[in-house]
Structures are given as structure tokens and as C-alpha cells.
Amino acid sequence: MTQPAPLPPVRPSDGAQGARRRPGKGWAWAAGIIAAGIPAGLLWWLLAPGGQNLISGNSALSSGTNTEGWLPRDLVLAGLFVFAGCLVAVLLSGRRDGGTRRMLLLSVAASAAAAALAWQTGVLAGLWLGGPQDTSANASVAFSLRSLTVLVLWPAAVAAGFFVLRIISLLRASVDHEPEGNSGDGRAWQ
């Protein structure tokens, strides 16, 4: 006669609800992401044409009246947002509770708020720290963002980066669980 399989240990209901009873960790995570928008906005103003123009150093691009500086100004912010989104995705995938849908959605929403905060911080830095600009010809003469779709890049990079990292970890896990030398289709992994 075969013995029944042992039952897994029963966790108390308080332990099962522990993740839901500690909302501080998730909200602190989101607040940290949102707060990262302030240095990102200041960095945008320091690096981009029309601001301090530290990347190119080209004095012709430093004036907002030069239309050739408008696209690089938006691209600097786009690059900062993609970098920040990838960083959030890597940090999220390393968290113990990072694989939950709640944490992913919270991170994407916080990243959207951080992108808006970074944009407004950069514009405010341009108003306070930049020289006066005559915006009667075009509003983009002042330090601003011409393409608002750049604001989607930070949360999109979080979602896409997390997806890629999740796929890679699932592929590694499936390779680790295969019997050595047998990939299921008769070929051996080299």
C-alpha cells in the first residue's frame, strides 16, 4: 500500500496576507521613482541645447532661437528617459516582490509621473536659471519640450525592459531544468 503524499505546511492567514498589509514598501518604491524625476529634469537642462548645453558645447545651439537645437533638446530628454526606464526595470526585476503585476503597474505609473515631473523641472530650471527669452515668435524658443510623446518613453522602457528581463530569466530557468545533454528535441545544448 502506498502512503499518501505529505501535505505542504499550512501558513497562517496573517502570513499569507502579509504582502497586502505592508503597503509602505510599494509606495516607498513608487515615491523613489517619482522623486527621480527631479534630478532627471535638472540633468536635462544641464545637458541639452538651450540649457547649459554641456553635451555639444556648440554656442550656436545654446540659443533657443536656433531651430537646429530643438530636436537635440528633445533627444537628450528621450535618452535620459530610456536610461531611467531601463534602470527601473533592472531594479524591479531584482526585487523579491518585483515579479508581481501590482509592482509592475505601480512602477509604470510612477515612471509616467516621474517623466512629467522631469519635464516640468527642466522647464522650470530653464525659466529660473536660463536667460530671458523672447517667445513671441515661437514658444519653443524658451527651454521646452516640443514632442510630448517623449514623456511615454520612461514608462514604456520600464515595461519593455521588465518584459525582456523576465523572458531571459524564464529561458534560463527552462535550460537549467533540462536534463544534461537533452534539449527535448534530440539536440544537445553546446
Buried (B, 14 or more C-beta within 10 A) or exposed (E): EEEEEEEEEEEEEEEEEEBEEEEEEBEEBBEEBBEBBBEBBBBBBBBBBBBBBEBBEEEEBBBBEBEEBBEBBBBBBBBBBBBBBBBBBBBBBEEEEBEBEEBBEBBBBBBBBBBBBBBBBBBBBBEEEBEEBEEEEBEBBBBBBEEEEBBBBBBBBBBBBBEEBBEEEEEEEEEEEEEEEEEEEEEEEE
